[in-house]
Amino acid sequence: MKCTNCGNDNPATLWDEGDTIYCSVCTHRTRKTDFEDDSVQCPYCHRLRDKKAMYCRYCNSSDWTPSSPAEFAEIDKILKDMGY
């Protein structure tokens, strides 16, 4: 097992979740089918988020509803100012 995101291969920090491998070092998941990062685009802030996470780490959205153009402009500016 190896994390696609950070390259970690320490079995003490990699967790087999059945369909994915969770890396507790970088908090990313790797799909076991193709060994790619298990991320999807958040419909609210349009940043990549963990598909299994309860909420987006960038905008804190916990639902899967898209943002309006005004909401996206506001959150995009905030996140860019923070370096995301």
PDB file of N, CA, C and O in Angstrom:
ATOM      1  N   MET A   1       0.847  -1.181   0.000  1.00  0.00           N
ATOM      2  CA  MET A   1       0.000   0.000   0.000  1.00  0.00           C
ATOM      3  C   MET A   1       0.889   1.239   0.000  1.00  0.00           C
ATOM      4  O   MET A   1       1.943   1.274   0.634  1.00  0.00           O
ATOM      5  N   LYS A   2       0.428   2.259  -0.734  1.00  0.00           N
ATOM      6  CA  LYS A   2       1.174   3.505  -0.826  1.00  0.00           C
ATOM      7  C   LYS A   2       0.199   4.646  -1.088  1.00  0.00           C
ATOM      8  O   LYS A   2      -0.740   4.499  -1.870  1.00  0.00           O
ATOM      9  N   CYS A   3       0.419   5.776  -0.437  1.00  0.00           N
ATOM     10  CA  CYS A   3      -0.427   6.951  -0.648  1.00  0.00           C
ATOM     11  C   CYS A   3      -0.053   7.622  -1.962  1.00  0.00           C
ATOM     12  O   CYS A   3       1.116   7.925  -2.202  1.00  0.00           O
ATOM     13  N   THR A   4      -1.042   7.850  -2.804  1.00  0.00           N
ATOM     14  CA  THR A   4      -0.809   8.514  -4.081  1.00  0.00           C
ATOM     15  C   THR A   4      -0.413   9.970  -3.887  1.00  0.00           C
ATOM     16  O   THR A   4       0.374  10.507  -4.667  1.00  0.00           O
ATOM     17  N   ASN A   5      -0.946  10.610  -2.860  1.00  0.00           N
ATOM     18  CA  ASN A   5      -0.709  12.034  -2.647  1.00  0.00           C
ATOM     19  C   ASN A   5       0.700  12.330  -2.129  1.00  0.00           C
ATOM     20  O   ASN A   5       1.408  13.156  -2.704  1.00  0.00           O
ATOM     21  N   CYS A   6       1.114  11.660  -1.044  1.00  0.00           N
ATOM     22  CA  CYS A   6       2.395  12.002  -0.416  1.00  0.00           C
ATOM     23  C   CYS A   6       3.471  10.929  -0.562  1.00  0.00           C
ATOM     24  O   CYS A   6       4.627  11.169  -0.212  1.00  0.00           O
ATOM     25  N   GLY A   7       3.111   9.750  -1.072  1.00  0.00           N
ATOM     26  CA  GLY A   7       4.081   8.681  -1.248  1.00  0.00           C
ATOM     27  C   GLY A   7       4.339   7.854   0.003  1.00  0.00           C
ATOM     28  O   GLY A   7       5.200   6.974  -0.006  1.00  0.00           O
ATOM     29  N   ASN A   8       3.609   8.123   1.075  1.00  0.00           N
ATOM     30  CA  ASN A   8       3.776   7.386   2.327  1.00  0.00           C
ATOM     31  C   ASN A   8       3.510   5.899   2.100  1.00  0.00           C
ATOM     32  O   ASN A   8       2.512   5.527   1.483  1.00  0.00           O
ATOM     33  N   ASP A   9       4.406   5.056   2.600  1.00  0.00           N
ATOM     34  CA  ASP A   9       4.189   3.613   2.490  1.00  0.00           C
ATOM     35  C   ASP A   9       4.333   2.913   3.850  1.00  0.00           C
ATOM     36  O   ASP A   9       4.542   1.701   3.910  1.00  0.00           O
ATOM     37  N   ASN A  10       4.220   3.678   4.930  1.00  0.00           N
ATOM     38  CA  ASN A  10       4.309   3.141   6.287  1.00  0.00           C
ATOM     39  C   ASN A  10       2.980   2.498   6.667  1.00  0.00           C
ATOM     40  O   ASN A  10       1.979   3.207   6.771  1.00  0.00           O
ATOM     41  N   PRO A  11       2.932   1.184   6.878  1.00  0.00           N
ATOM     42  CA  PRO A  11       1.667   0.513   7.194  1.00  0.00           C
ATOM     43  C   PRO A  11       1.024   0.987   8.495  1.00  0.00           C
ATOM     44  O   PRO A  11      -0.175   0.790   8.694  1.00  0.00           O
ATOM     45  N   ALA A  12       1.804   1.610   9.386  1.00  0.00           N
ATOM     46  CA  ALA A  12       1.244   2.110  10.645  1.00  0.00           C
ATOM     47  C   ALA A  12       0.392   3.359  10.440  1.00  0.00           C
ATOM     48  O   ALA A  12      -0.396   3.719  11.314  1.00  0.00           O
ATOM     49  N   THR A  13       0.544   4.025   9.287  1.00  0.00           N
ATOM     50  CA  THR A  13      -0.212   5.255   9.032  1.00  0.00           C
ATOM     51  C   THR A  13      -1.121   5.150   7.811  1.00  0.00           C
ATOM     52  O   THR A  13      -1.696   6.149   7.380  1.00  0.00           O
ATOM     53  N   LEU A  14      -1.255   3.948   7.252  1.00  0.00           N
ATOM     54  CA  LEU A  14      -2.155   3.709   6.121  1.00  0.00           C
ATOM     55  C   LEU A  14      -3.266   2.771   6.572  1.00  0.00           C
ATOM     56  O   LEU A  14      -2.997   1.740   7.187  1.00  0.00           O
ATOM     57  N   TRP A  15      -4.504   3.121   6.271  1.00  0.00           N
ATOM     58  CA  TRP A  15      -5.667   2.379   6.754  1.00  0.00           C
ATOM     59  C   TRP A  15      -6.492   1.876   5.589  1.00  0.00           C
ATOM     60  O   TRP A  15      -6.968   2.664   4.772  1.00  0.00           O
ATOM     61  N   ASP A  16      -6.663   0.563   5.509  1.00  0.00           N
ATOM     62  CA  ASP A  16      -7.457  -0.056   4.450  1.00  0.00           C
ATOM     63  C   ASP A  16      -8.933   0.116   4.784  1.00  0.00           C
ATOM     64  O   ASP A  16      -9.409  -0.406   5.792  1.00  0.00           O
ATOM     65  N   GLU A  17      -9.659   0.850   3.938  1.00  0.00           N
ATOM     66  CA  GLU A  17     -11.087   1.100   4.144  1.00  0.00           C
ATOM     67  C   GLU A  17     -11.951   0.296   3.183  1.00  0.00           C
ATOM     68  O   GLU A  17     -13.122   0.621   2.985  1.00  0.00           O
ATOM     69  N   GLY A  18     -11.401  -0.727   2.595  1.00  0.00           N
ATOM     70  CA  GLY A  18     -12.147  -1.544   1.642  1.00  0.00           C
ATOM     71  C   GLY A  18     -11.901  -1.083   0.223  1.00  0.00           C
ATOM     72  O   GLY A  18     -11.133  -1.712  -0.505  1.00  0.00           O
ATOM     73  N   ASP A  19     -12.537   0.002  -0.185  1.00  0.00           N
ATOM     74  CA  ASP A  19     -12.370   0.517  -1.544  1.00  0.00           C
ATOM     75  C   ASP A  19     -11.275   1.574  -1.646  1.00  0.00           C
ATOM     76  O   ASP A  19     -10.827   1.897  -2.746  1.00  0.00           O
ATOM     77  N   THR A  20     -10.842   2.116  -0.505  1.00  0.00           N
ATOM     78  CA  THR A  20      -9.796   3.137  -0.492  1.00  0.00           C
ATOM     79  C   THR A  20      -8.779   2.840   0.601  1.00  0.00           C
ATOM     80  O   THR A  20      -9.010   2.027   1.496  1.00  0.00           O
ATOM     81  N   ILE A  21      -7.648   3.526   0.497  1.00  0.00           N
ATOM     82  CA  ILE A  21      -6.617   3.502   1.530  1.00  0.00           C
ATOM     83  C   ILE A  21      -6.528   4.919   2.078  1.00  0.00           C
ATOM     84  O   ILE A  21      -6.295   5.862   1.322  1.00  0.00           O
ATOM     85  N   TYR A  22      -6.712   5.079   3.395  1.00  0.00           N
ATOM     86  CA  TYR A  22      -6.629   6.391   4.032  1.00  0.00           C
ATOM     87  C   TYR A  22      -5.233   6.595   4.594  1.00  0.00           C
ATOM     88  O   TYR A  22      -4.711   5.732   5.300  1.00  0.00           O
ATOM     89  N   CYS A  23      -4.626   7.737   4.282  1.00  0.00           N
ATOM     90  CA  CYS A  23      -3.305   8.085   4.791  1.00  0.00           C
ATOM     91  C   CYS A  23      -3.478   9.086   5.927  1.00  0.00           C
ATOM     92  O   CYS A  23      -3.964  10.196   5.707  1.00  0.00           O
ATOM     93  N   SER A  24      -3.085   8.702   7.138  1.00  0.00           N
ATOM     94  CA  SER A  24      -3.234   9.614   8.270  1.00  0.00           C
ATOM     95  C   SER A  24      -2.126  10.663   8.319  1.00  0.00           C
ATOM     96  O   SER A  24      -2.178  11.565   9.155  1.00  0.00           O
ATOM     97  N   VAL A  25      -1.135  10.567   7.452  1.00  0.00           N
ATOM     98  CA  VAL A  25      -0.087  11.581   7.383  1.00  0.00           C
ATOM     99  C   VAL A  25      -0.594  12.821   6.646  1.00  0.00           C
ATOM    100  O   VAL A  25      -0.453  13.938   7.143  1.00  0.00           O
ATOM    101  N   CYS A  26      -1.184  12.628   5.465  1.00  0.00           N
ATOM    102  CA  CYS A  26      -1.632  13.773   4.660  1.00  0.00           C
ATOM    103  C   CYS A  26      -3.152  13.878   4.567  1.00  0.00           C
ATOM    104  O   CYS A  26      -3.666  14.799   3.931  1.00  0.00           O
ATOM    105  N   THR A  27      -3.869  12.962   5.181  1.00  0.00           N
ATOM    106  CA  THR A  27      -5.344  12.915   5.232  1.00  0.00           C
ATOM    107  C   THR A  27      -6.003  12.773   3.864  1.00  0.00           C
ATOM    108  O   THR A  27      -7.124  13.241   3.669  1.00  0.00           O
ATOM    109  N   HIS A  28      -5.327  12.138   2.924  1.00  0.00           N
ATOM    110  CA  HIS A  28      -5.923  11.866   1.617  1.00  0.00           C
ATOM    111  C   HIS A  28      -6.254  10.382   1.501  1.00  0.00           C
ATOM    112  O   HIS A  28      -5.717   9.546   2.228  1.00  0.00           O
ATOM    113  N   ARG A  29      -7.154  10.081   0.565  1.00  0.00           N
ATOM    114  CA  ARG A  29      -7.505   8.691   0.291  1.00  0.00           C
ATOM    115  C   ARG A  29      -7.065   8.330  -1.123  1.00  0.00           C
ATOM    116  O   ARG A  29      -7.118   9.153  -2.037  1.00  0.00           O
ATOM    117  N   THR A  30      -6.634   7.091  -1.280  1.00  0.00           N
ATOM    118  CA  THR A  30      -6.226   6.547  -2.569  1.00  0.00           C
ATOM    119  C   THR A  30      -7.189   5.426  -2.933  1.00  0.00           C
ATOM    120  O   THR A  30      -7.422   4.522  -2.130  1.00  0.00           O
ATOM    121  N   ARG A  31      -7.757   5.478  -4.151  1.00  0.00           N
ATOM    122  CA  ARG A  31      -8.627   4.390  -4.612  1.00  0.00           C
ATOM    123  C   ARG A  31      -7.796   3.140  -4.842  1.00  0.00           C
ATOM    124  O   ARG A  31      -6.701   3.212  -5.400  1.00  0.00           O
ATOM    125  N   LYS A  32      -8.308   2.005  -4.418  1.00  0.00           N
ATOM    126  CA  LYS A  32      -7.587   0.748  -4.601  1.00  0.00           C
ATOM    127  C   LYS A  32      -7.746   0.211  -6.019  1.00  0.00           C
ATOM    128  O   LYS A  32      -6.930  -0.599  -6.459  1.00  0.00           O
ATOM    129  N   THR A  33      -8.774   0.642  -6.744  1.00  0.00           N
ATOM    130  CA  THR A  33      -9.002   0.134  -8.100  1.00  0.00           C
ATOM    131  C   THR A  33      -7.950   0.630  -9.087  1.00  0.00           C
ATOM    132  O   THR A  33      -7.459  -0.140  -9.912  1.00  0.00           O
ATOM    133  N   ASP A  34      -7.603   1.919  -9.005  1.00  0.00           N
ATOM    134  CA  ASP A  34      -6.649   2.482  -9.967  1.00  0.00           C
ATOM    135  C   ASP A  34      -5.499   3.249  -9.310  1.00  0.00           C
ATOM    136  O   ASP A  34      -4.663   3.827 -10.005  1.00  0.00           O
ATOM    137  N   PHE A  35      -5.453   3.256  -7.972  1.00  0.00           N
ATOM    138  CA  PHE A  35      -4.410   3.926  -7.194  1.00  0.00           C
ATOM    139  C   PHE A  35      -4.299   5.415  -7.512  1.00  0.00           C
ATOM    140  O   PHE A  35      -3.203   5.977  -7.535  1.00  0.00           O
ATOM    141  N   GLU A  36      -5.445   6.044  -7.756  1.00  0.00           N
ATOM    142  CA  GLU A  36      -5.519   7.490  -7.962  1.00  0.00           C
ATOM    143  C   GLU A  36      -6.102   8.137  -6.711  1.00  0.00           C
ATOM    144  O   GLU A  36      -6.712   7.463  -5.882  1.00  0.00           O
ATOM    145  N   ASP A  37      -5.910   9.447  -6.579  1.00  0.00           N
ATOM    146  CA  ASP A  37      -6.454  10.210  -5.460  1.00  0.00           C
ATOM    147  C   ASP A  37      -7.980  10.139  -5.498  1.00  0.00           C
ATOM    148  O   ASP A  37      -8.579  10.309  -6.561  1.00  0.00           O
ATOM    149  N   ASP A  38      -8.609   9.894  -4.364  1.00  0.00           N
ATOM    150  CA  ASP A  38     -10.067   9.738  -4.288  1.00  0.00           C
ATOM    151  C   ASP A  38     -10.726  11.076  -3.955  1.00  0.00           C
ATOM    152  O   ASP A  38     -11.349  11.223  -2.904  1.00  0.00           O
ATOM    153  N   SER A  39     -10.584  12.044  -4.850  1.00  0.00           N
ATOM    154  CA  SER A  39     -11.134  13.382  -4.643  1.00  0.00           C
ATOM    155  C   SER A  39     -12.139  13.724  -5.731  1.00  0.00           C
ATOM    156  O   SER A  39     -12.068  13.222  -6.852  1.00  0.00           O
ATOM    157  N   VAL A  40     -13.069  14.587  -5.372  1.00  0.00           N
ATOM    158  CA  VAL A  40     -14.049  15.114  -6.318  1.00  0.00           C
ATOM    159  C   VAL A  40     -14.110  16.625  -6.131  1.00  0.00           C
ATOM    160  O   VAL A  40     -13.665  17.147  -5.108  1.00  0.00           O
ATOM    161  N   GLN A  41     -14.655  17.318  -7.107  1.00  0.00           N
ATOM    162  CA  GLN A  41     -14.770  18.765  -7.002  1.00  0.00           C
ATOM    163  C   GLN A  41     -15.962  19.135  -6.133  1.00  0.00           C
ATOM    164  O   GLN A  41     -17.071  18.646  -6.349  1.00  0.00           O
ATOM    165  N   CYS A  42     -15.730  20.000  -5.149  1.00  0.00           N
ATOM    166  CA  CYS A  42     -16.814  20.495  -4.303  1.00  0.00           C
ATOM    167  C   CYS A  42     -17.711  21.392  -5.156  1.00  0.00           C
ATOM    168  O   CYS A  42     -17.211  22.309  -5.808  1.00  0.00           O
ATOM    169  N   PRO A  43     -19.020  21.151  -5.167  1.00  0.00           N
ATOM    170  CA  PRO A  43     -19.895  21.970  -5.993  1.00  0.00           C
ATOM    171  C   PRO A  43     -20.074  23.392  -5.465  1.00  0.00           C
ATOM    172  O   PRO A  43     -20.563  24.262  -6.185  1.00  0.00           O
ATOM    173  N   TYR A  44     -19.681  23.634  -4.218  1.00  0.00           N
ATOM    174  CA  TYR A  44     -19.854  24.970  -3.640  1.00  0.00           C
ATOM    175  C   TYR A  44     -18.640  25.866  -3.896  1.00  0.00           C
ATOM    176  O   TYR A  44     -18.786  26.974  -4.412  1.00  0.00           O
ATOM    177  N   CYS A  45     -17.436  25.390  -3.535  1.00  0.00           N
ATOM    178  CA  CYS A  45     -16.243  26.233  -3.695  1.00  0.00           C
ATOM    179  C   CYS A  45     -15.371  25.820  -4.878  1.00  0.00           C
ATOM    180  O   CYS A  45     -14.428  26.530  -5.227  1.00  0.00           O
ATOM    181  N   HIS A  46     -15.678  24.678  -5.497  1.00  0.00           N
ATOM    182  CA  HIS A  46     -14.982  24.168  -6.680  1.00  0.00           C
ATOM    183  C   HIS A  46     -13.541  23.736  -6.408  1.00  0.00           C
ATOM    184  O   HIS A  46     -12.753  23.609  -7.345  1.00  0.00           O
ATOM    185  N   ARG A  47     -13.181  23.508  -5.129  1.00  0.00           N
ATOM    186  CA  ARG A  47     -11.879  22.930  -4.790  1.00  0.00           C
ATOM    187  C   ARG A  47     -12.046  21.418  -4.706  1.00  0.00           C
ATOM    188  O   ARG A  47     -13.159  20.920  -4.534  1.00  0.00           O
ATOM    189  N   LEU A  48     -10.944  20.693  -4.827  1.00  0.00           N
ATOM    190  CA  LEU A  48     -11.017  19.240  -4.700  1.00  0.00           C
ATOM    191  C   LEU A  48     -11.231  18.870  -3.242  1.00  0.00           C
ATOM    192  O   LEU A  48     -10.542  19.367  -2.351  1.00  0.00           O
ATOM    193  N   ARG A  49     -12.208  17.981  -3.014  1.00  0.00           N
ATOM    194  CA  ARG A  49     -12.500  17.529  -1.657  1.00  0.00           C
ATOM    195  C   ARG A  49     -12.519  16.016  -1.609  1.00  0.00           C
ATOM    196  O   ARG A  49     -12.728  15.349  -2.623  1.00  0.00           O
ATOM    197  N   ASP A  50     -12.304  15.492  -0.442  1.00  0.00           N
ATOM    198  CA  ASP A  50     -12.345  14.055  -0.209  1.00  0.00           C
ATOM    199  C   ASP A  50     -13.773  13.567  -0.430  1.00  0.00           C
ATOM    200  O   ASP A  50     -14.715  14.111   0.146  1.00  0.00           O
ATOM    201  N   LYS A  51     -13.931  12.552  -1.258  1.00  0.00           N
ATOM    202  CA  LYS A  51     -15.269  12.053  -1.591  1.00  0.00           C
ATOM    203  C   LYS A  51     -16.003  11.504  -0.368  1.00  0.00           C
ATOM    204  O   LYS A  51     -17.228  11.602  -0.300  1.00  0.00           O
ATOM    205  N   LYS A  52     -15.288  10.931   0.593  1.00  0.00           N
ATOM    206  CA  LYS A  52     -15.921  10.343   1.772  1.00  0.00           C
ATOM    207  C   LYS A  52     -16.055  11.313   2.944  1.00  0.00           C
ATOM    208  O   LYS A  52     -16.710  10.988   3.935  1.00  0.00           O
ATOM    209  N   ALA A  53     -15.453  12.485   2.852  1.00  0.00           N
ATOM    210  CA  ALA A  53     -15.480  13.429   3.973  1.00  0.00           C
ATOM    211  C   ALA A  53     -16.885  13.973   4.208  1.00  0.00           C
ATOM    212  O   ALA A  53     -17.671  14.134   3.273  1.00  0.00           O
ATOM    213  N   MET A  54     -17.182  14.251   5.464  1.00  0.00           N
ATOM    214  CA  MET A  54     -18.496  14.789   5.832  1.00  0.00           C
ATOM    215  C   MET A  54     -18.665  16.228   5.351  1.00  0.00           C
ATOM    216  O   MET A  54     -19.785  16.666   5.087  1.00  0.00           O
ATOM    217  N   TYR A  55     -17.561  16.965   5.235  1.00  0.00           N
ATOM    218  CA  TYR A  55     -17.630  18.349   4.788  1.00  0.00           C
ATOM    219  C   TYR A  55     -16.359  18.700   4.020  1.00  0.00           C
ATOM    220  O   TYR A  55     -15.343  18.014   4.131  1.00  0.00           O
ATOM    221  N   CYS A  56     -16.430  19.763   3.252  1.00  0.00           N
ATOM    222  CA  CYS A  56     -15.283  20.234   2.479  1.00  0.00           C
ATOM    223  C   CYS A  56     -14.318  20.955   3.417  1.00  0.00           C
ATOM    224  O   CYS A  56     -14.738  21.801   4.206  1.00  0.00           O
ATOM    225  N   ARG A  57     -13.034  20.627   3.337  1.00  0.00           N
ATOM    226  CA  ARG A  57     -12.047  21.249   4.224  1.00  0.00           C
ATOM    227  C   ARG A  57     -11.817  22.719   3.900  1.00  0.00           C
ATOM    228  O   ARG A  57     -11.259  23.446   4.723  1.00  0.00           O
ATOM    229  N   TYR A  58     -12.232  23.171   2.726  1.00  0.00           N
ATOM    230  CA  TYR A  58     -11.993  24.556   2.335  1.00  0.00           C
ATOM    231  C   TYR A  58     -13.160  25.479   2.670  1.00  0.00           C
ATOM    232  O   TYR A  58     -12.955  26.542   3.256  1.00  0.00           O
ATOM    233  N   CYS A  59     -14.377  25.090   2.308  1.00  0.00           N
ATOM    234  CA  CYS A  59     -15.527  25.977   2.517  1.00  0.00           C
ATOM    235  C   CYS A  59     -16.448  25.503   3.633  1.00  0.00           C
ATOM    236  O   CYS A  59     -17.401  26.196   3.987  1.00  0.00           O
ATOM    237  N   ASN A  60     -16.172  24.325   4.190  1.00  0.00           N
ATOM    238  CA  ASN A  60     -16.956  23.750   5.285  1.00  0.00           C
ATOM    239  C   ASN A  60     -18.368  23.355   4.865  1.00  0.00           C
ATOM    240  O   ASN A  60     -19.228  23.160   5.724  1.00  0.00           O
ATOM    241  N   SER A  61     -18.622  23.234   3.576  1.00  0.00           N
ATOM    242  CA  SER A  61     -19.937  22.808   3.094  1.00  0.00           C
ATOM    243  C   SER A  61     -20.112  21.322   3.379  1.00  0.00           C
ATOM    244  O   SER A  61     -19.247  20.504   3.066  1.00  0.00           O
ATOM    245  N   SER A  62     -21.252  20.992   3.982  1.00  0.00           N
ATOM    246  CA  SER A  62     -21.510  19.582   4.288  1.00  0.00           C
ATOM    247  C   SER A  62     -22.563  18.981   3.371  1.00  0.00           C
ATOM    248  O   SER A  62     -22.815  17.777   3.418  1.00  0.00           O
ATOM    249  N   ASP A  63     -23.170  19.795   2.550  1.00  0.00           N
ATOM    250  CA  ASP A  63     -24.130  19.252   1.585  1.00  0.00           C
ATOM    251  C   ASP A  63     -23.502  19.326   0.187  1.00  0.00           C
ATOM    252  O   ASP A  63     -22.404  19.857   0.016  1.00  0.00           O
ATOM    253  N   TRP A  64     -24.179  18.811  -0.759  1.00  0.00           N
ATOM    254  CA  TRP A  64     -23.636  18.764  -2.112  1.00  0.00           C
ATOM    255  C   TRP A  64     -24.379  19.711  -3.044  1.00  0.00           C
ATOM    256  O   TRP A  64     -24.556  19.412  -4.225  1.00  0.00           O
ATOM    257  N   THR A  65     -24.817  20.863  -2.513  1.00  0.00           N
ATOM    258  CA  THR A  65     -25.539  21.826  -3.342  1.00  0.00           C
ATOM    259  C   THR A  65     -24.554  22.815  -3.955  1.00  0.00           C
ATOM    260  O   THR A  65     -23.608  23.244  -3.295  1.00  0.00           O
ATOM    261  N   PRO A  66     -24.773  23.173  -5.202  1.00  0.00           N
ATOM    262  CA  PRO A  66     -23.882  24.137  -5.847  1.00  0.00           C
ATOM    263  C   PRO A  66     -24.107  25.552  -5.313  1.00  0.00           C
ATOM    264  O   PRO A  66     -25.184  25.876  -4.813  1.00  0.00           O
ATOM    265  N   SER A  67     -23.089  26.373  -5.428  1.00  0.00           N
ATOM    266  CA  SER A  67     -23.196  27.770  -5.015  1.00  0.00           C
ATOM    267  C   SER A  67     -23.753  28.604  -6.159  1.00  0.00           C
ATOM    268  O   SER A  67     -23.640  28.240  -7.330  1.00  0.00           O
ATOM    269  N   SER A  68     -24.354  29.728  -5.797  1.00  0.00           N
ATOM    270  CA  SER A  68     -24.784  30.686  -6.818  1.00  0.00           C
ATOM    271  C   SER A  68     -23.531  31.417  -7.303  1.00  0.00           C
ATOM    272  O   SER A  68     -22.498  31.361  -6.636  1.00  0.00           O
ATOM    273  N   PRO A  69     -23.598  32.098  -8.439  1.00  0.00           N
ATOM    274  CA  PRO A  69     -22.423  32.846  -8.904  1.00  0.00           C
ATOM    275  C   PRO A  69     -21.914  33.860  -7.872  1.00  0.00           C
ATOM    276  O   PRO A  69     -20.705  34.036  -7.721  1.00  0.00           O
ATOM    277  N   ALA A  70     -22.828  34.522  -7.164  1.00  0.00           N
ATOM    278  CA  ALA A  70     -22.421  35.500  -6.145  1.00  0.00           C
ATOM    279  C   ALA A  70     -21.748  34.809  -4.958  1.00  0.00           C
ATOM    280  O   ALA A  70     -20.742  35.294  -4.442  1.00  0.00           O
ATOM    281  N   GLU A  71     -22.305  33.678  -4.530  1.00  0.00           N
ATOM    282  CA  GLU A  71     -21.709  32.931  -3.414  1.00  0.00           C
ATOM    283  C   GLU A  71     -20.326  32.416  -3.795  1.00  0.00           C
ATOM    284  O   GLU A  71     -19.387  32.482  -3.003  1.00  0.00           O
ATOM    285  N   PHE A  72     -20.212  31.899  -5.028  1.00  0.00           N
ATOM    286  CA  PHE A  72     -18.917  31.385  -5.465  1.00  0.00           C
ATOM    287  C   PHE A  72     -17.882  32.499  -5.529  1.00  0.00           C
ATOM    288  O   PHE A  72     -16.743  32.301  -5.108  1.00  0.00           O
ATOM    289  N   ALA A  73     -18.253  33.665  -6.046  1.00  0.00           N
ATOM    290  CA  ALA A  73     -17.316  34.787  -6.131  1.00  0.00           C
ATOM    291  C   ALA A  73     -16.818  35.176  -4.737  1.00  0.00           C
ATOM    292  O   ALA A  73     -15.637  35.466  -4.548  1.00  0.00           O
ATOM    293  N   GLU A  74     -17.729  35.179  -3.771  1.00  0.00           N
ATOM    294  CA  GLU A  74     -17.360  35.549  -2.405  1.00  0.00           C
ATOM    295  C   GLU A  74     -16.427  34.509  -1.772  1.00  0.00           C
ATOM    296  O   GLU A  74     -15.381  34.864  -1.228  1.00  0.00           O
ATOM    297  N   ILE A  75     -16.799  33.238  -1.843  1.00  0.00           N
ATOM    298  CA  ILE A  75     -15.975  32.195  -1.216  1.00  0.00           C
ATOM    299  C   ILE A  75     -14.654  32.021  -1.958  1.00  0.00           C
ATOM    300  O   ILE A  75     -13.630  31.736  -1.337  1.00  0.00           O
ATOM    301  N   ASP A  76     -14.666  32.190  -3.279  1.00  0.00           N
ATOM    302  CA  ASP A  76     -13.439  32.063  -4.061  1.00  0.00           C
ATOM    303  C   ASP A  76     -12.429  33.138  -3.662  1.00  0.00           C
ATOM    304  O   ASP A  76     -11.240  32.851  -3.529  1.00  0.00           O
ATOM    305  N   LYS A  77     -12.895  34.366  -3.471  1.00  0.00           N
ATOM    306  CA  LYS A  77     -12.007  35.455  -3.052  1.00  0.00           C
ATOM    307  C   LYS A  77     -11.424  35.175  -1.671  1.00  0.00           C
ATOM    308  O   LYS A  77     -10.227  35.362  -1.449  1.00  0.00           O
ATOM    309  N   ILE A  78     -12.266  34.727  -0.746  1.00  0.00           N
ATOM    310  CA  ILE A  78     -11.800  34.425   0.614  1.00  0.00           C
ATOM    311  C   ILE A  78     -10.738  33.326   0.577  1.00  0.00           C
ATOM    312  O   ILE A  78      -9.684  33.450   1.200  1.00  0.00           O
ATOM    313  N   LEU A  79     -11.026  32.249  -0.160  1.00  0.00           N
ATOM    314  CA  LEU A  79     -10.083  31.130  -0.214  1.00  0.00           C
ATOM    315  C   LEU A  79      -8.785  31.506  -0.921  1.00  0.00           C
ATOM    316  O   LEU A  79      -7.710  31.072  -0.505  1.00  0.00           O
ATOM    317  N   LYS A  80      -8.868  32.305  -1.980  1.00  0.00           N
ATOM    318  CA  LYS A  80      -7.649  32.746  -2.668  1.00  0.00           C
ATOM    319  C   LYS A  80      -6.811  33.644  -1.766  1.00  0.00           C
ATOM    320  O   LYS A  80      -5.583  33.559  -1.772  1.00  0.00           O
ATOM    321  N   ASP A  81      -7.476  34.513  -0.980  1.00  0.00           N
ATOM    322  CA  ASP A  81      -6.748  35.368  -0.040  1.00  0.00           C
ATOM    323  C   ASP A  81      -6.035  34.543   1.029  1.00  0.00           C
ATOM    324  O   ASP A  81      -5.006  34.958   1.563  1.00  0.00           O
ATOM    325  N   MET A  82      -6.591  33.370   1.334  1.00  0.00           N
ATOM    326  CA  MET A  82      -5.983  32.471   2.323  1.00  0.00           C
ATOM    327  C   MET A  82      -4.924  31.558   1.691  1.00  0.00           C
ATOM    328  O   MET A  82      -4.258  30.804   2.400  1.00  0.00           O
ATOM    329  N   GLY A  83      -4.770  31.620   0.388  1.00  0.00           N
ATOM    330  CA  GLY A  83      -3.771  30.802  -0.290  1.00  0.00           C
ATOM    331  C   GLY A  83      -4.295  29.507  -0.871  1.00  0.00           C
ATOM    332  O   GLY A  83      -3.508  28.649  -1.271  1.00  0.00           O
ATOM    333  N   TYR A  84      -5.619  29.346  -0.928  1.00  0.00           N
ATOM    334  CA  TYR A  84      -6.219  28.146  -1.497  1.00  0.00           C
ATOM    335  C   TYR A  84      -6.761  28.467  -2.847  1.00  0.00           C
ATOM    336  O   TYR A  84      -7.315  27.594  -3.514  1.00  0.00           O
TER     337      TYR A  84
END
